[in-house]
Amino acid sequence: MRKSDIMAPNATALAYEDVADVATYFSGQIRKPDALKDDSRVAWGESLFYSRMPSCAMCHGSAGRQGGLMMGRGMMGGGMGRGMGGMMGPGTANIPNLEGQHAAYIVDQLNRFTTGEREGEVMNRVATSLGEADTQAVAEFLSSTPR
């Protein structure tokens, strides 16, 4: 289970039966992009998102612009089709499209990957390689991009 200081009070108040209903409802909502804060930082974030190795967009971009997953054993952790885990760790059949996600959430999750609080073979390395300014730039680009 993913830790979120923001969601914990809301999620713990839900009955188990209600979780699927809430997930279905929110998965159908359209994300509204955050307002641009700094055009040059957003441009830098876009460059990082599409050009890092591995490219963030390969897994986290929208379907129309997504490049596809890198399927080597070292990238996917092996056994992707057998439920053995993936780039971000066990149970990653649903790698999220991050376009339109709020910047604060993206920064928080990248920081959790950096500290090891969240585990993922590739995501831990990628997040650790980003400096604070790069993390903020990627987050601002994604948050300003409509889904």
OpenMM code with the backbone's topology and positions (N, CA, C; nanometers):
from openmm import Vec3, app, unit

residues = "MET ARG LYS SER ASP ILE MET ALA PRO ASN ALA THR ALA LEU ALA TYR GLU ASP VAL ALA ASP VAL ALA THR TYR PHE SER GLY GLN ILE ARG LYS PRO ASP ALA LEU LYS ASP ASP SER ARG VAL ALA TRP GLY GLU SER LEU PHE TYR SER ARG MET PRO SER CYS ALA MET CYS HIS GLY SER ALA GLY ARG GLN GLY GLY LEU MET MET GLY ARG GLY MET MET GLY GLY GLY MET GLY ARG GLY MET GLY GLY MET MET GLY PRO GLY THR ALA ASN ILE PRO ASN LEU GLU GLY GLN HIS ALA ALA TYR ILE VAL ASP GLN LEU ASN ARG PHE THR THR GLY GLU ARG GLU GLY GLU VAL MET ASN ARG VAL ALA THR SER LEU GLY GLU ALA ASP THR GLN ALA VAL ALA GLU PHE LEU SER SER THR PRO ARG".split()
positions = [
    Vec3(0.0843, -0.1174, 0.0000),
    Vec3(0.0000, 0.0000, 0.0000),
    Vec3(0.0891, 0.1243, 0.0000),
    Vec3(0.0503, 0.2255, -0.0740),
    Vec3(0.1262, 0.3481, -0.0863),
    Vec3(0.0896, 0.4431, 0.0278),
    Vec3(0.1901, 0.5017, 0.0910),
    Vec3(0.1673, 0.5948, 0.2001),
    Vec3(0.1418, 0.7346, 0.1441),
    Vec3(0.0413, 0.8008, 0.1984),
    Vec3(0.0124, 0.9388, 0.1616),
    Vec3(-0.0446, 1.0094, 0.2835),
    Vec3(0.0287, 1.1083, 0.3315),
    Vec3(-0.0188, 1.1843, 0.4474),
    Vec3(-0.1462, 1.2595, 0.4154),
    Vec3(-0.1652, 1.2942, 0.2887),
    Vec3(-0.2849, 1.3679, 0.2470),
    Vec3(-0.4052, 1.2745, 0.2400),
    Vec3(-0.3870, 1.1560, 0.1842),
    Vec3(-0.4989, 1.0640, 0.1625),
    Vec3(-0.5323, 0.9762, 0.2822),
    Vec3(-0.4392, 0.9540, 0.3722),
    Vec3(-0.4605, 0.8603, 0.4826),
    Vec3(-0.5887, 0.8873, 0.5620),
    Vec3(-0.6155, 1.0110, 0.6026),
    Vec3(-0.7391, 1.0337, 0.6800),
    Vec3(-0.8650, 1.0015, 0.5998),
    Vec3(-0.8630, 1.0270, 0.4705),
    Vec3(-0.9785, 0.9972, 0.3859),
    Vec3(-0.9932, 0.8479, 0.3600),
    Vec3(-0.8827, 0.7837, 0.3282),
    Vec3(-0.8869, 0.6422, 0.2922),
    Vec3(-0.9224, 0.5541, 0.4115),
    Vec3(-0.8721, 0.5862, 0.5284),
    Vec3(-0.9017, 0.5028, 0.6456),
    Vec3(-1.0475, 0.5150, 0.6879),
    Vec3(-1.1141, 0.6214, 0.6464),
    Vec3(-1.2551, 0.6390, 0.6806),
    Vec3(-1.3474, 0.5582, 0.5898),
    Vec3(-1.2947, 0.5021, 0.4809),
    Vec3(-1.3767, 0.4262, 0.3858),
    Vec3(-1.3932, 0.2812, 0.4282),
    Vec3(-1.5138, 0.2303, 0.4086),
    Vec3(-1.5357, 0.0870, 0.4254),
    Vec3(-1.4678, 0.0166, 0.3082),
    Vec3(-1.4205, -0.1039, 0.3294),
    Vec3(-1.3495, -0.1784, 0.2263),
    Vec3(-1.4319, -0.1882, 0.0982),
    Vec3(-1.5624, -0.2083, 0.1119),
    Vec3(-1.6497, -0.2226, -0.0043),
    Vec3(-1.6577, -0.0944, -0.0877),
    Vec3(-1.6319, 0.0188, -0.0252),
    Vec3(-1.6438, 0.1468, -0.0943),
    Vec3(-1.5199, 0.1851, -0.1751),
    Vec3(-1.4088, 0.1213, -0.1491),
    Vec3(-1.2834, 0.1571, -0.2148),
    Vec3(-1.2940, 0.1428, -0.3670),
    Vec3(-1.3488, 0.0333, -0.4162),
    Vec3(-1.3619, 0.0121, -0.5612),
    Vec3(-1.4526, 0.1172, -0.6231),
    Vec3(-1.5616, 0.1528, -0.5541),
    Vec3(-1.6521, 0.2551, -0.6062),
    Vec3(-1.5826, 0.3906, -0.6169),
    Vec3(-1.5052, 0.4259, -0.5163),
    Vec3(-1.4325, 0.5533, -0.5175),
    Vec3(-1.3278, 0.5520, -0.6284),
    Vec3(-1.2565, 0.4421, -0.6426),
    Vec3(-1.1544, 0.4315, -0.7479),
    Vec3(-1.2176, 0.4448, -0.8859),
    Vec3(-1.3305, 0.3804, -0.9058),
    Vec3(-1.4000, 0.3891, -1.0353),
    Vec3(-1.4437, 0.5324, -1.0628),
    Vec3(-1.4985, 0.5983, -0.9638),
    Vec3(-1.5432, 0.7364, -0.9807),
    Vec3(-1.4257, 0.8266, -1.0188),
    Vec3(-1.3186, 0.8229, -0.9414),
    Vec3(-1.2072, 0.9138, -0.9673),
    Vec3(-1.1318, 0.8801, -1.0955),
    Vec3(-1.1286, 0.7546, -1.1356),
    Vec3(-1.0596, 0.7199, -1.2596),
    Vec3(-1.1318, 0.7772, -1.3813),
    Vec3(-1.2584, 0.8106, -1.3675),
    Vec3(-1.3342, 0.8694, -1.4776),
    Vec3(-1.3312, 1.0207, -1.4821),
    Vec3(-1.2665, 1.0833, -1.3843),
    Vec3(-1.2619, 1.2294, -1.3795),
    Vec3(-1.1530, 1.2832, -1.4720),
    Vec3(-1.1743, 1.4003, -1.5243),
    Vec3(-1.0750, 1.4656, -1.6094),
    Vec3(-0.9888, 1.5551, -1.5213),
    Vec3(-0.8589, 1.5364, -1.5325),
    Vec3(-0.7669, 1.6200, -1.4543),
    Vec3(-0.7593, 1.7583, -1.5156),
    Vec3(-0.7578, 1.8578, -1.4307),
    Vec3(-0.7414, 1.9953, -1.4763),
    Vec3(-0.5971, 2.0360, -1.4479),
    Vec3(-0.5242, 2.0765, -1.5510),
    Vec3(-0.3834, 2.1112, -1.5306),
    Vec3(-0.3666, 2.2272, -1.4333),
    Vec3(-0.2560, 2.2237, -1.3591),
    Vec3(-0.2205, 2.3365, -1.2739),
    Vec3(-0.1814, 2.4535, -1.3637),
    Vec3(-0.1944, 2.5733, -1.3119),
    Vec3(-0.1511, 2.6921, -1.3856),
    Vec3(0.0019, 2.6907, -1.3970),
    Vec3(0.0524, 2.7334, -1.5114),
    Vec3(0.1974, 2.7420, -1.5310),
    Vec3(0.2567, 2.8416, -1.4319),
    Vec3(0.3677, 2.8025, -1.3723),
    Vec3(0.4348, 2.8917, -1.2774),
    Vec3(0.5547, 2.9602, -1.3422),
    Vec3(0.6312, 2.8840, -1.4183),
    Vec3(0.7556, 2.9345, -1.4760),
    Vec3(0.7764, 2.8628, -1.6096),
    Vec3(0.7556, 2.9353, -1.7196),
    Vec3(0.7642, 2.8743, -1.8530),
    Vec3(0.8976, 2.8050, -1.8773),
    Vec3(1.0081, 2.8650, -1.8338),
    Vec3(1.1384, 2.8034, -1.8596),
    Vec3(1.1567, 2.6764, -1.7770),
    Vec3(1.1033, 2.6751, -1.6554),
    Vec3(1.1134, 2.5543, -1.5724),
    Vec3(1.0269, 2.4430, -1.6314),
    Vec3(0.9090, 2.4782, -1.6820),
    Vec3(0.8217, 2.3792, -1.7448),
    Vec3(0.8903, 2.3214, -1.8682),
    Vec3(0.9550, 2.4066, -1.9482),
    Vec3(1.0265, 2.3596, -2.0675),
    Vec3(1.1410, 2.2658, -2.0274),
    Vec3(1.2131, 2.2995, -1.9209),
    Vec3(1.3208, 2.2137, -1.8730),
    Vec3(1.2632, 2.0801, -1.8254),
    Vec3(1.1510, 2.0849, -1.7542),
    Vec3(1.0859, 1.9627, -1.7080),
    Vec3(1.0419, 1.8751, -1.8234),
    Vec3(0.9907, 1.9372, -1.9307),
    Vec3(0.9500, 1.8619, -2.0494),
    Vec3(1.0708, 1.7930, -2.1119),
    Vec3(1.1807, 1.8653, -2.1212),
    Vec3(1.3035, 1.8078, -2.1763),
    Vec3(1.3486, 1.6873, -2.0935),
    Vec3(1.3481, 1.7011, -1.9616),
    Vec3(1.3874, 1.5902, -1.8741),
    Vec3(1.2927, 1.4711, -1.8897),
    Vec3(1.1634, 1.4970, -1.8944),
    Vec3(1.0625, 1.3919, -1.9026),
    Vec3(1.0788, 1.3074, -2.0287),
    Vec3(1.1120, 1.3722, -2.1398),
    Vec3(1.1225, 1.3001, -2.2662),
    Vec3(1.2629, 1.2526, -2.3000),
    Vec3(1.3672, 1.3050, -2.2342),
    Vec3(1.5023, 1.2709, -2.2783),
    Vec3(1.5849, 1.1943, -2.1762),
    Vec3(1.5401, 1.1774, -2.0538),
    Vec3(1.6189, 1.1018, -1.9562),
    Vec3(1.6267, 0.9564, -1.9992),
    Vec3(1.7275, 0.8880, -1.9539),
    Vec3(1.7382, 0.7446, -1.9825),
    Vec3(1.7220, 0.6700, -1.8533),
    Vec3(1.6230, 0.5881, -1.8339),
    Vec3(1.5134, 0.5679, -1.9284),
    Vec3(1.4214, 0.6896, -1.9298),
    Vec3(1.3613, 0.7109, -2.0432),
    Vec3(1.2703, 0.8236, -2.0584),
    Vec3(1.1481, 0.8028, -1.9710),
    Vec3(1.1151, 0.9031, -1.8917),
    Vec3(0.9963, 0.8962, -1.8061),
    Vec3(0.8715, 0.8699, -1.8900),
    Vec3(0.8685, 0.9311, -2.0082),
    Vec3(0.7515, 0.9218, -2.0952),
    Vec3(0.7286, 0.7806, -2.1470),
    Vec3(0.8314, 0.6972, -2.1480),
    Vec3(0.8147, 0.5610, -2.1971),
    Vec3(0.7085, 0.4866, -2.1171),
    Vec3(0.6991, 0.5161, -1.9894),
    Vec3(0.6012, 0.4476, -1.9047),
    Vec3(0.4907, 0.5395, -1.8569),
    Vec3(0.5228, 0.6647, -1.8342),
    Vec3(0.4282, 0.7547, -1.7691),
    Vec3(0.3609, 0.8550, -1.8611),
    Vec3(0.3863, 0.8482, -1.9920),
    Vec3(0.3234, 0.9409, -2.0852),
    Vec3(0.1861, 0.8934, -2.1263),
    Vec3(0.1136, 0.9803, -2.1933),
    Vec3(-0.0182, 0.9416, -2.2437),
    Vec3(-0.0015, 0.8397, -2.3546),
    Vec3(-0.1043, 0.7607, -2.3787),
    Vec3(-0.0970, 0.6514, -2.4752),
    Vec3(-0.0575, 0.6996, -2.6142),
    Vec3(-0.1019, 0.8169, -2.6534),
    Vec3(-0.0722, 0.8679, -2.7864),
    Vec3(0.0725, 0.9074, -2.8046),
    Vec3(0.1439, 0.9383, -2.6958),
    Vec3(0.2829, 0.9824, -2.7052),
    Vec3(0.3777, 0.8874, -2.6354),
    Vec3(0.3253, 0.7818, -2.5759),
    Vec3(0.4067, 0.6886, -2.4997),
    Vec3(0.4899, 0.6022, -2.5927),
    Vec3(0.6159, 0.5818, -2.5573),
    Vec3(0.7053, 0.5058, -2.6419),
    Vec3(0.6966, 0.3565, -2.6238),
    Vec3(0.6462, 0.3095, -2.5142),
    Vec3(0.6394, 0.1656, -2.4873),
    Vec3(0.7423, 0.1272, -2.3828),
    Vec3(0.7199, 0.0162, -2.3167),
    Vec3(0.8060, -0.0264, -2.2072),
    Vec3(0.9338, -0.0904, -2.2588),
    Vec3(1.0400, -0.0695, -2.1845),
    Vec3(1.1662, -0.1363, -2.2140),
    Vec3(1.1587, -0.2721, -2.1454),
    Vec3(1.1738, -0.3796, -2.2208),
    Vec3(1.1419, -0.5113, -2.1700),
    Vec3(1.2610, -0.5960, -2.1248),
    Vec3(1.3770, -0.5391, -2.1070),
    Vec3(1.4900, -0.6181, -2.0603),
    Vec3(1.4747, -0.6601, -1.9149),
    Vec3(1.5376, -0.7685, -1.8751),
    Vec3(1.5257, -0.8187, -1.7380),
    Vec3(1.5684, -0.7134, -1.6366),
    Vec3(1.6728, -0.6383, -1.6638),
    Vec3(1.7192, -0.5371, -1.5704),
    Vec3(1.6217, -0.4210, -1.5549),
    Vec3(1.5470, -0.3898, -1.6595),
    Vec3(1.4521, -0.2789, -1.6515),
    Vec3(1.3235, -0.3205, -1.5824),
    Vec3(1.2719, -0.4371, -1.6204),
    Vec3(1.1413, -0.4781, -1.5732),
    Vec3(1.1475, -0.5655, -1.4486),
    Vec3(1.2625, -0.6061, -1.4083),
    Vec3(1.2714, -0.6929, -1.2924),
    Vec3(1.2369, -0.8380, -1.3264),
    Vec3(1.2194, -0.8677, -1.4551),
    Vec3(1.1900, -1.0036, -1.4980),
    Vec3(1.0465, -1.0434, -1.4711),
    Vec3(0.9943, -1.1351, -1.5491),
    Vec3(0.8652, -1.1963, -1.5245),
    Vec3(0.7459, -1.1040, -1.5264),
    Vec3(0.7471, -0.9976, -1.6030),
    Vec3(0.6362, -0.9027, -1.6027),
    Vec3(0.5046, -0.9704, -1.6331),
    Vec3(0.5020, -1.0604, -1.7280),
    Vec3(0.3784, -1.1263, -1.7638),
    Vec3(0.3322, -1.2296, -1.6614),
    Vec3(0.4175, -1.2642, -1.5673),
    Vec3(0.3832, -1.3650, -1.4673),
    Vec3(0.3538, -1.3026, -1.3317),
    Vec3(0.3325, -1.1716, -1.3272),
    Vec3(0.2991, -1.1078, -1.2007),
    Vec3(0.4166, -1.0951, -1.1058),
    Vec3(0.5376, -1.0973, -1.1587),
    Vec3(0.6563, -1.0950, -1.0746),
    Vec3(0.7053, -0.9545, -1.0432),
    Vec3(0.6404, -0.8535, -1.0972),
    Vec3(0.6833, -0.7180, -1.0692),
    Vec3(0.7302, -0.6496, -1.1938),
    Vec3(0.7601, -0.5210, -1.1813),
    Vec3(0.8003, -0.4458, -1.2977),
    Vec3(0.8985, -0.3380, -1.2619),
    Vec3(0.9009, -0.2360, -1.3435),
    Vec3(0.9977, -0.1281, -1.3266),
    Vec3(0.9881, -0.0634, -1.1887),
    Vec3(0.8687, -0.0531, -1.1370),
    Vec3(0.8495, 0.0172, -1.0109),
    Vec3(0.8342, -0.0788, -0.8942),
    Vec3(0.8420, -0.2077, -0.9183),
    Vec3(0.8300, -0.3053, -0.8116),
    Vec3(0.7125, -0.3972, -0.8365),
    Vec3(0.6794, -0.4803, -0.7389),
    Vec3(0.5710, -0.5761, -0.7545),
    Vec3(0.4379, -0.5075, -0.7841),
    Vec3(0.3576, -0.5732, -0.8657),
    Vec3(0.2223, -0.5255, -0.8920),
    Vec3(0.2143, -0.3997, -0.9741),
    Vec3(0.2973, -0.3858, -1.0752),
    Vec3(0.2985, -0.2618, -1.1519),
    Vec3(0.2329, -0.2758, -1.2877),
    Vec3(0.1326, -0.3570, -1.2976),
    Vec3(0.0630, -0.3712, -1.4251),
    Vec3(-0.0016, -0.2391, -1.4658),
    Vec3(-0.0305, -0.1532, -1.3702),
    Vec3(-0.0972, -0.0263, -1.3976),
    Vec3(-0.0044, 0.0904, -1.3670),
    Vec3(0.0931, 0.1129, -1.4523),
    Vec3(0.1834, 0.2261, -1.4345),
    Vec3(0.1058, 0.3510, -1.4723),
    Vec3(0.1004, 0.4500, -1.3852),
    Vec3(0.0123, 0.5646, -1.4089),
    Vec3(0.0625, 0.6637, -1.5129),
    Vec3(-0.0326, 0.7195, -1.5868),
    Vec3(-0.0072, 0.8358, -1.6706),
    Vec3(-0.0042, 0.9530, -1.5732),
    Vec3(0.1026, 1.0285, -1.5701),
    Vec3(0.1180, 1.1359, -1.4728),
    Vec3(0.0813, 1.2733, -1.5261),
    Vec3(0.0463, 1.2811, -1.6540),
    Vec3(0.0109, 1.4112, -1.7113),
    Vec3(-0.1140, 1.4652, -1.6428),
    Vec3(-0.1078, 1.5898, -1.5995),
    Vec3(-0.2200, 1.6536, -1.5316),
    Vec3(-0.2232, 1.6277, -1.3820),
    Vec3(-0.1302, 1.5477, -1.3304),
    Vec3(-0.1247, 1.5225, -1.1863),
    Vec3(-0.0676, 1.6460, -1.1172),
    Vec3(-0.1118, 1.6750, -0.9968),
    Vec3(-0.0649, 1.7938, -0.9259),
    Vec3(0.0844, 1.7844, -0.8936),
    Vec3(0.1535, 1.8971, -0.9097),
    Vec3(0.2980, 1.9018, -0.8894),
    Vec3(0.3376, 1.8588, -0.7488),
    Vec3(0.2648, 1.9027, -0.6482),
    Vec3(0.3001, 1.8688, -0.5099),
    Vec3(0.2992, 1.7174, -0.4883),
    Vec3(0.2044, 1.6490, -0.5496),
    Vec3(0.1968, 1.5033, -0.5367),
    Vec3(0.3169, 1.4376, -0.6045),
    Vec3(0.3502, 1.4832, -0.7246),
    Vec3(0.4630, 1.4245, -0.7973),
    Vec3(0.5928, 1.4453, -0.7198),
    Vec3(0.6138, 1.5655, -0.6682),
    Vec3(0.7344, 1.5928, -0.5894),
    Vec3(0.7384, 1.5015, -0.4673),
    Vec3(0.6260, 1.4888, -0.3986),
    Vec3(0.6195, 1.4041, -0.2792),
    Vec3(0.6553, 1.2595, -0.3119),
    Vec3(0.5981, 1.2060, -0.4188),
    Vec3(0.6248, 1.0667, -0.4532),
    Vec3(0.7686, 1.0459, -0.5002),
    Vec3(0.8221, 1.1389, -0.5780),
    Vec3(0.9630, 1.1281, -0.6182),
    Vec3(1.0543, 1.1330, -0.4965),
    Vec3(1.0220, 1.2172, -0.4001),
    Vec3(1.1014, 1.2231, -0.2768),
    Vec3(1.0931, 1.0916, -0.2002),
    Vec3(0.9769, 1.0277, -0.2011),
    Vec3(0.9615, 0.8977, -0.1331),
    Vec3(1.0432, 0.7893, -0.2039),
    Vec3(1.0523, 0.7956, -0.3371),
    Vec3(1.1388, 0.7024, -0.4096),
    Vec3(1.2846, 0.7314, -0.3761),
    Vec3(1.3217, 0.8590, -0.3663),
    Vec3(1.4597, 0.8973, -0.3366),
    Vec3(1.5049, 0.8431, -0.2017),
    Vec3(1.4181, 0.8521, -0.1016),
    Vec3(1.4544, 0.8066, 0.0325),
    Vec3(1.4410, 0.6556, 0.0495),
    Vec3(1.3794, 0.5881, -0.0470),
    Vec3(1.3571, 0.4451, -0.0367),
    Vec3(1.2276, 0.4090, 0.0347),
    Vec3(1.1510, 0.5096, 0.0759),
    Vec3(1.0221, 0.4809, 0.1394),
    Vec3(0.9308, 0.4061, 0.0421),
    Vec3(0.9379, 0.4441, -0.0863),
    Vec3(0.8713, 0.3679, -0.1927),
    Vec3(0.9806, 0.2917, -0.2649),
    Vec3(0.9530, 0.1676, -0.2990),
    Vec3(1.0532, 0.0844, -0.3639),
    Vec3(1.0168, 0.0586, -0.5093),
    Vec3(1.1144, 0.0728, -0.5942),
    Vec3(1.1007, 0.0422, -0.7356),
    Vec3(1.2380, 0.0464, -0.7988),
    Vec3(1.2772, -0.0617, -0.8588),
    Vec3(1.4135, -0.0755, -0.9110),
    Vec3(1.4559, 0.0447, -0.9945),
    Vec3(1.3756, 0.0816, -1.0913),
    Vec3(1.4118, 0.1922, -1.1792),
    Vec3(1.3762, 0.3258, -1.1144),
    Vec3(1.2587, 0.3347, -1.0552),
    Vec3(1.2152, 0.4632, -0.9997),
    Vec3(1.3060, 0.5116, -0.8882),
    Vec3(1.3594, 0.4230, -0.8070),
    Vec3(1.4526, 0.4658, -0.7029),
    Vec3(1.5777, 0.5280, -0.7639),
    Vec3(1.6296, 0.4661, -0.8722),
    Vec3(1.7488, 0.5211, -0.9383),
    Vec3(1.7182, 0.6539, -1.0062),
    Vec3(1.6049, 0.6595, -1.0776),
    Vec3(1.5700, 0.7822, -1.1500),
    Vec3(1.5485, 0.8968, -1.0519),
    Vec3(1.4703, 0.8726, -0.9477),
    Vec3(1.4403, 0.9786, -0.8514),
    Vec3(1.5671, 1.0269, -0.7813),
    Vec3(1.6558, 0.9345, -0.7476),
    Vec3(1.7804, 0.9709, -0.6813),
    Vec3(1.8700, 1.0543, -0.7722),
    Vec3(1.8600, 1.0331, -0.9033),
    Vec3(1.9445, 1.1068, -0.9974),
    Vec3(1.8959, 1.2502, -1.0217),
    Vec3(1.7736, 1.2793, -0.9801),
    Vec3(1.7189, 1.4141, -0.9998),
    Vec3(1.7548, 1.5031, -0.8819),
    Vec3(1.8029, 1.6211, -0.9115),
    Vec3(1.8221, 1.7190, -0.8060),
    Vec3(1.6870, 1.7813, -0.7718),
    Vec3(1.6837, 1.8630, -0.6696),
    Vec3(1.5589, 1.9272, -0.6271),
    Vec3(1.4982, 2.0126, -0.7388),
    Vec3(1.5814, 2.0889, -0.8098),
    Vec3(1.5311, 2.1742, -0.9185),
    Vec3(1.4760, 2.0905, -1.0334),
    Vec3(1.5437, 1.9781, -1.0657),
    Vec3(1.4953, 1.8901, -1.1720),
    Vec3(1.3629, 1.8255, -1.1340),
    Vec3(1.3518, 1.7815, -1.0096),
    Vec3(1.2276, 1.7213, -0.9607),
    Vec3(1.1130, 1.8198, -0.9737),
    Vec3(1.1360, 1.9432, -0.9315),
    Vec3(1.0318, 2.0459, -0.9390),
    Vec3(0.9967, 2.0760, -1.0847),
    Vec3(1.0964, 2.0793, -1.1715),
    Vec3(1.0713, 2.1079, -1.3136),
    Vec3(0.9862, 1.9986, -1.3781),
    Vec3(1.0194, 1.8726, -1.3534),
    Vec3(0.9402, 1.7623, -1.4087),
    Vec3(0.7981, 1.7686, -1.3534),
    Vec3(0.7851, 1.7945, -1.2246),
    Vec3(0.6527, 1.8015, -1.1622),
    Vec3(0.5701, 1.9150, -1.2213),
    Vec3(0.6317, 2.0305, -1.2417),
    Vec3(0.5582, 2.1438, -1.2984),
    Vec3(0.5198, 2.1181, -1.4434),
    Vec3(0.6090, 2.0522, -1.5196),
    Vec3(0.5717, 2.0179, -1.6571),
    Vec3(0.4510, 1.9248, -1.6572),
    Vec3(0.4579, 1.8172, -1.5817),
    Vec3(0.3490, 1.7209, -1.5801),
    Vec3(0.2181, 1.7830, -1.5310),
    Vec3(0.2270, 1.8660, -1.4283),
    Vec3(0.1055, 1.9233, -1.3720),
    Vec3(0.0412, 2.0254, -1.4660),
    Vec3(0.1188, 2.0793, -1.5573),
    Vec3(0.0642, 2.1796, -1.6505),
    Vec3(0.0195, 2.1163, -1.7832),
    Vec3(0.0356, 1.9842, -1.7942),
    Vec3(0.0020, 1.9136, -1.9180),
    Vec3(-0.1328, 1.8465, -1.9040),
    Vec3(-0.2283, 1.8822, -1.9884),
    Vec3(-0.3594, 1.8179, -1.9772),
    Vec3(-0.3526, 1.6702, -2.0120),
    Vec3(-0.4318, 1.5934, -1.9449),
    Vec3(-0.4357, 1.4488, -1.9688),
    Vec3(-0.5150, 1.4201, -2.0924),
] * unit.nanometer
topology = app.Topology()
chain = topology.addChain("A")
for resn in residues:
    res = topology.addResidue(resn, chain)
    for name in ("N", "CA", "C"):
        topology.addAtom(name, app.Element.getBySymbol(name[0]), res)
